[in-house]
Amino acid sequence: MKFIKKYFIVRQCYMMLFGLFVLTPLIAQDAKFTVVLDAGHGGHDPGAMGAFSREKDINLAIELYLGSLIEQNFKDVKVVYTRKTDKYLTLQERADIVNDHHADLFICVHTNSSTSPAAFGTETFTLGLAKSKANLDVAMRENSVILLEEDYRSKYKGFDPKSVDSYIMFEFMQDKYIDKSVEFSSAVQKQFVSYGGRADHGVRQAGFWVLHRSACPSVLVEVGFISNPAEERFLMSEQGQKQMATAIYNAFVDYKRGHDKKSGRQGPVVSKIEPPAQNVEPQPTRTTPKVTEAPKGDDQETVRKPRVTEAAIQKPTESSKSSNVMKPTNIASEQVNEGGVVFKVQLFASRVELGKDAPDFKGVPGIELFTENRYFKYTLGAETDYAKIEKVRRSILSKFPDAFIIAFQGDRKLTAKEVSRLTK
C-alpha cells in the first residue's frame, strides 16, 4: 500500500514538472501579443488647437487607422484602444487600461504645437528626464491634462505638471523597459522619414506621467505640428492621417518581428507597406534615428516644406517687388540647353518673405529665391553637373547643416525619384 501511494506521489510530481517545462512554453506560444493604442486627449479636452482643427480629432483618426492595419494583418495580436470615440480619459485611466490588459507595447498618438508657426517635424518620446527646455515644454503640455481633474494633487501623489521640480523624479527612475521603448521609437522615426517623407527630430526623453505609470515598453509619438499651417493641412487630410498611421504600422511590423525572434515565437510573416515611389522630397534629416536632446520646436525660426506632392512654381508676389526683398529666380532662364537639368542647393524655406539683408542668410552671398506651395524657398548655386553642386552643398554645411540638393527641368521641379535616376 505504501509502495502504491509513493508511486502516485512520484507520478504526480513528474506530471507537474511536465506541465511546468513543456506545457507552459506551448501556452505562451498561443498567447497573443497585446498592443494598446492611445489617442491623446478627447471629450472636453481638445488638446492643441490649430487654425481649423483640434488635436484630439487628428490623434483619434490616426489611432483608428493604425489599429485597423494591425488587426487586418496580425491574427496573433490583440489590439486594445483606450478610446474609439470622442471621450475624455484621465492619464491614470489610460495607464490602467495598459496594465489591466498586460500590454506588450503601448503607443500614445499625439500632435505637437508651438508658439512659432515655423516649427515642424516629427519626434517620438520615451520616459526619462527632459534634458532640454523644448522636451520639458512638450511633457508639461501633455501632462497638464491632469489639471482638468478634481483633487489631482492627491490622485497623482503631489505631481504638479506646471512645476519643473516635479520632473526631477524622472532622473532617478530606472525604467526596465527603456531599451525596448527606444528600439520601437527609433523604428517609428525611421519610418516617418522613409515612408512618410517627414522631417525627423529623433527619439527624445521626457517625463510623461502616462508612460511612467504603464508597465510595458511605451512611447509617445508626436506626428507633426498643428501650429504649422502646412502640417495642419496635411494631418487633417485623409491621406496625411493614413500616411502617418502606416508609418507607425511599419515600425510595429519590424518591432513585432524582432520580439517574436527573441521570445522564440513563430508569428505570421507580415511585410511592411511599401511607400509610394513618387512625391517624396529629399529630407535633410538623419537616416538612422538616435536618442537626441538637441532643442527643436520653438527654437526653429525657419521651416522646410516636409513633403511636396507636386511641384508648383508660382509667380512672384507683390511684396517681392519691393527693393528690400529678394527677387524670385527665373528657373527657365538658367537652362544651358532645351530640356537641360539644373541642380540647386536648398538651404531652408520660410512662410514669410525675407529681406535681402536678413540674418537668416548668415552672410552667404548669391542666395536665390523661388516660391512653392505658399512657401518661400531659398537656394544657392545652379549647376548642370551634380558633382559640382554637391561641392557647393558641402561648402556651406557648417552654416546650413540641413541643406540638400533639388533639381529643375525648365520650370518644373523634379521629384526625388527623378533626381535619384539622374545621379546614378
C-alpha positions as CSV (number, residue, x, y, z in Angstrom):
1,M,0.0,0.0,0.0
2,K,2.8,2.4,0.9
3,F,4.5,1.5,-2.4
4,I,1.4,2.4,-4.4
5,K,1.0,5.6,-2.5
6,K,4.6,6.5,-3.1
7,Y,4.2,5.6,-6.8
8,F,1.3,8.0,-7.2
9,I,3.1,10.8,-5.4
10,V,6.2,10.4,-7.7
11,R,3.9,10.2,-10.8
12,Q,2.1,13.4,-9.8
13,C,5.4,15.2,-9.3
14,Y,6.5,14.2,-12.8
15,M,3.3,15.4,-14.3
16,M,3.7,18.8,-12.6
17,L,7.2,19.1,-13.9
18,F,6.0,18.1,-17.4
19,G,3.4,20.8,-17.2
20,L,5.9,23.4,-16.0
21,F,8.6,22.8,-18.6
22,V,6.6,21.6,-21.6
23,L,3.1,22.9,-21.5
24,T,3.9,26.4,-20.2
25,P,6.0,27.3,-23.3
26,L,3.3,25.9,-25.5
27,I,0.7,28.1,-23.8
28,A,3.0,31.1,-24.1
29,Q,3.2,30.4,-27.8
30,D,-0.5,30.7,-28.1
31,A,-0.8,33.8,-26.0
32,K,-1.5,36.9,-28.1
33,F,0.8,39.9,-28.3
34,T,-1.2,42.8,-26.9
35,V,-0.7,46.4,-28.1
36,V,-2.6,49.3,-26.5
37,L,-3.3,52.3,-28.8
38,D,-4.0,55.6,-27.1
39,A,-5.4,58.6,-29.0
40,G,-4.3,61.5,-26.8
41,H,-6.9,63.9,-25.3
42,G,-10.6,63.6,-26.1
43,G,-14.0,64.8,-24.9
44,H,-13.9,68.2,-23.2
45,D,-10.1,68.1,-23.6
46,P,-9.4,69.1,-27.2
47,G,-5.6,69.1,-26.9
48,A,-3.7,71.6,-29.0
49,M,-5.7,73.8,-31.3
50,G,-4.9,74.6,-34.9
51,A,-6.3,77.3,-37.2
52,F,-9.2,74.9,-38.1
53,S,-8.5,71.6,-36.3
54,R,-8.3,70.0,-32.9
55,E,-5.5,67.7,-31.8
56,K,-7.9,65.1,-30.3
57,D,-9.5,64.5,-33.8
58,I,-6.2,64.0,-35.6
59,N,-5.0,61.6,-32.9
60,L,-8.1,59.5,-33.0
61,A,-8.1,59.2,-36.8
62,I,-4.5,58.0,-36.9
63,E,-5.0,55.6,-33.9
64,L,-8.1,54.0,-35.5
65,Y,-6.4,53.5,-38.9
66,L,-3.3,52.2,-37.3
67,G,-5.4,49.7,-35.3
68,S,-7.2,48.5,-38.4
69,L,-3.9,47.8,-40.2
70,I,-2.7,45.7,-37.2
71,E,-6.0,43.8,-36.9
72,Q,-6.1,43.0,-40.6
73,N,-2.6,41.7,-40.8
74,F,-1.7,40.2,-37.4
75,K,-4.0,37.4,-36.2
76,D,-1.8,36.8,-33.2
77,V,-2.1,40.4,-32.0
78,K,-4.8,41.8,-29.7
79,V,-5.4,45.5,-30.3
80,V,-6.8,47.4,-27.3
81,Y,-8.0,51.0,-27.8
82,T,-8.1,53.5,-24.9
83,R,-10.8,55.3,-26.8
84,K,-12.6,54.7,-30.2
85,T,-14.8,57.8,-29.8
86,D,-14.6,61.4,-28.7
87,K,-14.5,60.8,-24.9
88,Y,-12.4,62.0,-22.1
89,L,-10.0,59.8,-20.1
90,T,-7.6,60.7,-17.3
91,L,-3.9,59.9,-17.7
92,Q,-4.2,57.3,-14.9
93,E,-7.2,55.6,-16.6
94,R,-5.2,55.2,-19.8
95,A,-2.3,53.7,-17.9
96,D,-4.8,51.4,-16.1
97,I,-6.0,50.1,-19.4
98,V,-2.4,49.2,-20.4
99,N,-1.8,47.4,-17.1
100,D,-5.2,45.6,-16.9
101,H,-4.6,44.1,-20.3
102,H,-0.9,43.2,-19.5
103,A,0.2,45.0,-22.7
104,D,3.3,44.2,-24.5
105,L,3.5,47.6,-26.1
106,F,1.9,51.0,-25.5
107,I,1.6,53.6,-28.3
108,C,0.3,57.1,-27.5
109,V,-0.5,59.2,-30.5
110,H,-0.3,63.0,-30.1
111,T,0.1,66.1,-32.3
112,N,2.6,68.7,-31.4
113,S,2.2,72.5,-31.1
114,S,4.5,75.5,-30.8
115,T,4.3,79.3,-30.3
116,S,6.2,79.5,-33.5
117,P,4.3,78.6,-36.7
118,A,7.6,77.7,-38.3
119,A,8.1,74.7,-36.0
120,F,7.7,71.4,-38.0
121,G,8.5,67.7,-38.0
122,T,8.1,64.5,-36.0
123,E,9.5,63.1,-32.8
124,T,8.9,60.2,-30.6
125,F,9.3,60.2,-26.8
126,T,10.3,57.6,-24.2
127,L,10.2,58.0,-20.5
128,G,13.1,59.9,-18.9
129,L,14.4,63.2,-17.7
130,A,13.9,66.0,-20.2
131,K,17.4,67.5,-20.8
132,S,16.2,70.4,-23.0
133,K,13.6,73.1,-22.5
134,A,11.8,72.0,-25.7
135,N,11.4,68.4,-24.4
136,L,10.2,69.7,-21.0
137,D,7.7,72.0,-22.6
138,V,6.2,69.1,-24.5
139,A,5.9,67.0,-21.4
140,M,4.4,69.8,-19.4
141,R,1.8,70.5,-22.1
142,E,0.8,66.8,-22.4
143,N,0.8,66.3,-18.6
144,S,-1.3,69.4,-18.0
145,V,-4.5,67.5,-18.8
146,I,-4.5,66.3,-15.2
147,L,-5.4,69.8,-14.1
148,L,-8.9,69.1,-15.5
149,E,-9.4,66.6,-12.7
150,E,-10.6,67.3,-9.2
151,D,-8.1,66.8,-6.4
152,Y,-5.4,65.9,-8.9
153,R,-2.6,66.5,-6.3
154,S,-3.7,63.6,-4.2
155,K,-4.5,61.4,-7.2
156,Y,-1.1,61.9,-8.7
157,K,0.8,61.9,-5.4
158,G,1.7,65.6,-5.4
159,F,2.9,65.7,-9.0
160,D,2.4,69.2,-10.4
161,P,2.6,69.3,-14.3
162,K,3.4,73.0,-14.1
163,S,6.4,72.7,-11.8
164,V,9.9,72.0,-13.0
165,D,10.7,70.4,-9.7
166,S,8.1,67.7,-10.2
167,Y,10.1,66.4,-13.2
168,I,13.3,65.8,-11.2
169,M,11.8,62.5,-10.0
170,F,12.3,61.0,-13.5
171,E,16.0,61.4,-13.2
172,F,16.2,58.8,-10.5
173,M,13.8,56.3,-12.1
174,Q,15.2,53.1,-13.6
175,D,12.8,52.2,-16.5
176,K,13.3,48.5,-17.2
177,Y,11.5,48.9,-20.5
178,I,13.7,51.7,-21.8
179,D,15.7,49.6,-24.2
180,K,12.6,48.2,-26.0
181,S,10.9,51.6,-25.9
182,V,13.9,53.2,-27.6
183,E,14.0,50.4,-30.1
184,F,10.4,50.9,-31.2
185,S,10.8,54.7,-31.1
186,S,13.8,54.5,-33.4
187,A,11.8,52.3,-35.8
188,V,8.9,54.9,-35.8
189,Q,11.2,57.8,-36.6
190,K,12.9,55.8,-39.4
191,Q,9.5,55.1,-41.0
192,F,8.4,58.7,-40.6
193,V,11.3,59.6,-42.9
194,S,11.4,56.6,-45.3
195,Y,7.6,56.1,-45.7
196,G,6.1,59.4,-44.6
197,G,8.7,61.7,-46.0
198,R,8.5,63.8,-42.9
199,A,11.2,65.7,-41.0
200,D,12.9,63.7,-38.3
201,H,13.6,65.3,-34.8
202,G,14.7,62.0,-33.5
203,V,14.0,59.9,-30.3
204,R,13.7,62.0,-27.1
205,Q,13.1,61.6,-23.4
206,A,10.8,63.4,-21.1
207,G,8.7,62.9,-18.0
208,F,5.3,61.8,-19.3
209,W,3.0,60.6,-16.5
210,V,1.1,58.1,-18.7
211,L,4.4,56.4,-19.8
212,H,5.6,56.4,-16.2
213,R,2.6,54.5,-14.9
214,S,2.4,52.0,-17.8
215,A,4.2,48.6,-17.1
216,C,5.5,47.8,-20.6
217,P,7.6,49.3,-23.4
218,S,5.8,52.7,-24.0
219,V,6.2,55.6,-26.4
220,L,4.5,58.9,-27.1
221,V,4.5,59.8,-30.8
222,E,4.2,63.5,-31.9
223,V,3.1,63.2,-35.6
224,G,3.7,66.9,-36.5
225,F,2.9,70.4,-35.6
226,I,-0.7,71.6,-35.6
227,S,0.6,75.1,-35.3
228,N,2.3,74.9,-38.7
229,P,-0.2,75.7,-41.4
230,A,1.3,73.2,-43.9
231,E,1.5,70.3,-41.4
232,E,-2.0,71.1,-40.1
233,R,-3.5,70.7,-43.6
234,F,-1.5,67.5,-44.1
235,L,-2.6,66.0,-40.7
236,M,-6.2,66.9,-41.3
237,S,-6.3,65.3,-44.7
238,E,-7.3,61.6,-45.0
239,Q,-4.1,60.9,-47.0
240,G,-1.9,62.5,-44.3
241,Q,-3.6,60.6,-41.5
242,K,-3.2,57.3,-43.3
243,Q,0.3,58.1,-44.2
244,M,1.4,58.7,-40.6
245,A,-0.6,55.6,-39.3
246,T,1.0,53.4,-42.0
247,A,4.5,54.7,-41.0
248,I,3.8,53.7,-37.3
249,Y,2.4,50.4,-38.5
250,N,5.6,49.6,-40.5
251,A,7.6,50.3,-37.3
252,F,5.3,47.9,-35.5
253,V,6.0,45.2,-38.1
254,D,9.7,45.5,-37.5
255,Y,9.3,45.6,-33.7
256,K,7.0,42.6,-33.6
257,R,9.3,40.5,-35.9
258,G,12.2,41.2,-33.5
259,H,10.0,40.4,-30.5
260,D,9.0,37.1,-31.9
261,K,12.5,36.1,-32.7
262,K,13.8,37.0,-29.3
263,S,11.0,35.1,-27.5
264,G,11.1,32.1,-29.7
265,R,7.6,32.7,-31.0
266,Q,6.6,31.7,-34.6
267,G,4.4,34.6,-35.6
268,P,2.9,35.2,-39.1
269,V,5.2,36.5,-41.8
270,V,4.0,40.1,-42.3
271,S,5.6,42.5,-44.7
272,K,5.8,46.3,-44.4
273,I,3.7,48.5,-46.7
274,E,6.0,50.0,-49.3
275,P,6.0,53.8,-49.7
276,P,4.7,55.4,-52.9
277,A,7.6,55.7,-55.4
278,Q,6.8,59.3,-56.2
279,N,6.3,62.6,-54.5
280,V,8.8,62.3,-51.6
281,E,11.1,65.3,-51.5
282,P,14.6,64.6,-50.1
283,Q,14.8,65.3,-46.4
284,P,17.7,67.0,-44.6
285,T,17.4,64.5,-41.8
286,R,19.2,61.6,-40.1
287,T,18.8,58.3,-41.9
288,T,19.3,56.4,-38.6
289,P,17.2,57.8,-35.7
290,K,19.0,58.1,-32.4
291,V,18.3,59.4,-28.9
292,T,18.9,63.1,-29.1
293,E,18.4,66.1,-26.8
294,A,19.1,68.8,-29.4
295,P,16.5,71.6,-28.9
296,K,13.8,71.9,-31.5
297,G,10.3,73.1,-31.6
298,D,10.2,76.8,-30.5
299,D,13.9,77.1,-31.3
300,Q,13.3,76.8,-35.0
301,E,13.0,80.0,-36.9
302,T,12.8,78.6,-40.4
303,V,10.8,75.8,-41.9
304,R,11.2,73.5,-44.9
305,K,8.2,72.0,-46.5
306,P,8.5,68.4,-45.4
307,R,6.8,66.8,-48.3
308,V,5.9,68.1,-51.8
309,T,3.2,66.3,-53.7
310,E,3.6,68.2,-56.9
311,A,5.9,71.0,-58.0
312,A,4.1,74.3,-58.3
313,I,6.4,77.2,-59.0
314,Q,4.4,80.3,-58.5
315,K,4.6,83.8,-59.8
316,P,6.3,86.5,-57.7
317,T,4.1,88.1,-55.1
318,E,3.6,91.8,-55.0
319,S,5.7,92.0,-51.9
320,S,8.6,90.6,-53.7
321,K,8.7,93.7,-56.0
322,S,9.9,95.8,-53.1
323,S,13.5,96.9,-53.2
324,N,14.3,95.3,-49.9
325,V,13.3,91.7,-50.8
326,M,14.9,89.1,-53.0
327,K,13.6,88.7,-56.5
328,P,12.3,85.2,-57.3
329,T,14.6,83.4,-59.7
330,N,13.5,82.7,-63.3
331,I,14.4,79.0,-63.3
332,A,13.9,78.6,-67.0
333,S,16.4,81.2,-68.0
334,E,19.2,79.2,-66.3
335,Q,18.9,76.2,-68.5
336,V,22.0,75.8,-70.7
337,N,20.1,73.9,-73.3
338,E,16.5,72.9,-74.0
339,G,15.4,70.2,-71.7
340,G,18.5,70.5,-69.5
341,V,18.5,69.9,-65.8
342,V,19.8,72.4,-63.3
343,F,20.8,71.4,-59.7
344,K,20.5,73.7,-56.8
345,V,21.1,73.5,-53.0
346,Q,18.0,74.3,-51.0
347,L,19.1,76.0,-47.7
348,F,15.7,76.4,-46.0
349,A,12.2,77.6,-46.5
350,S,10.0,80.2,-44.8
351,R,6.4,81.1,-44.6
352,V,7.3,84.8,-44.8
353,E,9.4,86.5,-47.4
354,L,12.8,87.6,-46.0
355,G,14.6,90.9,-46.8
356,K,17.9,90.8,-48.7
357,D,19.9,91.5,-45.5
358,A,18.0,89.0,-43.3
359,P,20.3,87.4,-40.7
360,D,18.9,84.0,-41.7
361,F,21.2,84.1,-44.7
362,K,24.2,84.1,-42.4
363,G,26.2,86.4,-44.7
364,V,26.3,83.9,-47.6
365,P,26.2,85.7,-50.9
366,G,24.3,84.6,-54.0
367,I,21.3,83.1,-52.3
368,E,18.2,83.0,-54.6
369,L,14.5,82.5,-54.1
370,F,11.6,80.6,-55.6
371,T,8.1,80.1,-54.3
372,E,6.3,76.8,-54.0
373,N,3.1,75.8,-52.2
374,R,2.9,79.1,-50.4
375,Y,6.5,78.8,-49.1
376,F,9.5,81.0,-49.9
377,K,12.4,78.6,-50.6
378,Y,16.0,79.8,-50.6
379,T,18.7,78.2,-52.7
380,L,22.3,78.5,-53.5
381,G,24.1,77.7,-56.8
382,A,22.9,76.5,-60.2
383,E,24.9,73.7,-61.8
384,T,24.3,71.1,-64.6
385,D,26.9,68.9,-63.0
386,Y,25.8,67.0,-59.9
387,A,29.3,66.7,-58.6
388,K,29.8,70.5,-58.7
389,I,26.5,71.2,-56.8
390,E,27.5,68.6,-54.2
391,K,30.7,70.6,-53.6
392,V,28.6,73.7,-53.1
393,R,26.4,71.9,-50.6
394,R,29.4,70.6,-48.7
395,S,30.9,74.1,-48.6
396,I,28.0,75.6,-46.7
397,L,27.2,72.7,-44.3
398,S,28.8,74.5,-41.4
399,K,26.2,77.3,-41.7
400,F,23.3,75.3,-43.2
401,P,23.7,71.7,-41.9
402,D,20.3,70.7,-43.3
403,A,21.0,71.9,-46.8
404,F,20.0,69.4,-49.6
405,I,20.0,69.2,-53.4
406,I,17.0,69.8,-55.6
407,A,16.7,69.9,-59.4
408,F,14.7,71.7,-62.1
409,Q,13.9,70.9,-65.7
410,G,12.6,74.0,-67.3
411,D,10.0,75.4,-64.9
412,R,9.3,72.0,-63.4
413,K,10.8,70.9,-60.1
414,L,11.8,67.2,-60.3
415,T,10.7,64.6,-57.9
416,A,13.1,62.8,-55.6
417,K,12.8,59.6,-57.8
418,E,13.7,61.6,-60.9
419,V,16.7,63.2,-59.2
420,S,17.8,59.8,-58.0
421,R,17.8,58.4,-61.5
422,L,19.8,61.4,-62.8
423,T,22.5,60.9,-60.1
424,K,23.1,57.2,-60.6
